[in-house]
Amino acid sequence: QVQLVESGGGLVQAGGSLRLSCTASGRTFSRYVMGWFRQAPGAEREFVAAVSWIVGYTLYADAVKGRSAITRDNAKNTVYLQMNSLKPEDTAVYYCAAGGTWGSGRDMYDSWGQGTQVTVSS
């Protein structure tokens, strides 16, 4: 497993932007599929985006497609989630995750960060 630490969350007005970062420990970061999930109060944790170990393959949930971009910098052991045109319904705790299998299912990821709060005001 790899240890993950998220940062970059905060309070933003609707229509604004945020960039979340997730830094991993360990020397095998480049071998992991990296993903972002989110969990709103009272809701299930849901997939947001993923990027493969080969840079260039990305996957997005329909709810954020066209408004978000996931990228990774293997030299810095860091994955980013740029979110634009934020909506109040994007409010959630955002979790970074690492796994060995490509996909959007929660059970495909076996390492999780502690989460960072994103709040979008209307």
N, C-alpha and C positions, 0 to 999 in steps of 0.2 A: 504494500500500500504506500501511498504518498500523502504527505501532510499538505493541506491546502489552507491558505489564508486569503479571504476576500477583503476588498476595500473599495471605496468610491461611492457607496450609497449615500443617501441624504434626502433632503426635502427639495422638491422642484415644482414649479408651476406647470400646469398643463401646457403642452406645446414645447416644453424645454427639453434639454438633453442631459444625459449622464453617461459617464464611462466607468464601468466596473472593472476592477482588476482582480486577478487571482494568481497568487504566487505559490509555486509548489516547491517543496523540498525534495531532494533526491536527484540522482544523476540520470534517471531513466525517463525524465519528463517527456522527451520527444517520442516515446513509445506509446504514450497514452492517448486515447480519445478524450478530449476535454469537453465538458458540457456545462451549461447553465440551466438551472431549474429555479422555479419560484413557488412560493406558498403564501397565499393570502389567508387572512384569518378565517377559520372555519372551512377552508377548502383543502383539497388534496394538493400535494406537491406536483407541479406540472412542468413538463419539458419546455424550455425556451429555445435553446440553440446548442449546436455541437460543432466541433471542428476536429477533423481527423488528424492522425499523426503525420500524414502527408499534407502539407499546407496546400490549401486550395479546395478541399472538400468540406463543404459546410451543409448544415441542415437547420431549418428554422421551423418553429411552430407557426401556424397560420396567423395567430394573434399578433405576432411581432414581425412577420415577414414584410420586407420593404421599409421597415422603420429601425431595424437593428442590424448590427454587423458583429460577428464573432471573429476574432483573429488571435493568433498565438505567436509568441516570440520564443522559440526554443532556446535561444542563447541566454535569455533572461528567465527561463522557467516560468513564464507568465502567459496567461490567457486573458483576453479583454472582451468585454461586451459593451459596445457603443449603442446606446439607445437614444433615438430621436423621436420627435413628435410624441412625447410621452402623454399618456392619458391617465385619468384617475384610476381606471381599472388595471393599470400596470402596478399599482401599489401592492407590495408584497415583500417578503424576505427573499432575497436572491441567494441561491446556493451554487457554488462551484463544485464540480464533480469530475472525477477521473475514472476511466475504465479501460478495459482491454477489447471491448466489442463495439463496433459501430452501430449506433442507433439512438432512439429517443426514450427507451424504456428505463425506468428508474433502476430496475434490477441489473442493468448492464453496467452500472457504475458502482464501484466498491469503495471509493474514497470520497469523502464529503468535507467541505469546509463548514465553518460555524454559521455562515450566513451574514448578509449585510442588508439593512433595511432600506428600501426605496419607497418614498411617499410622494405621490403626485397630487397636488392640490388643484381644485377646479377654480 
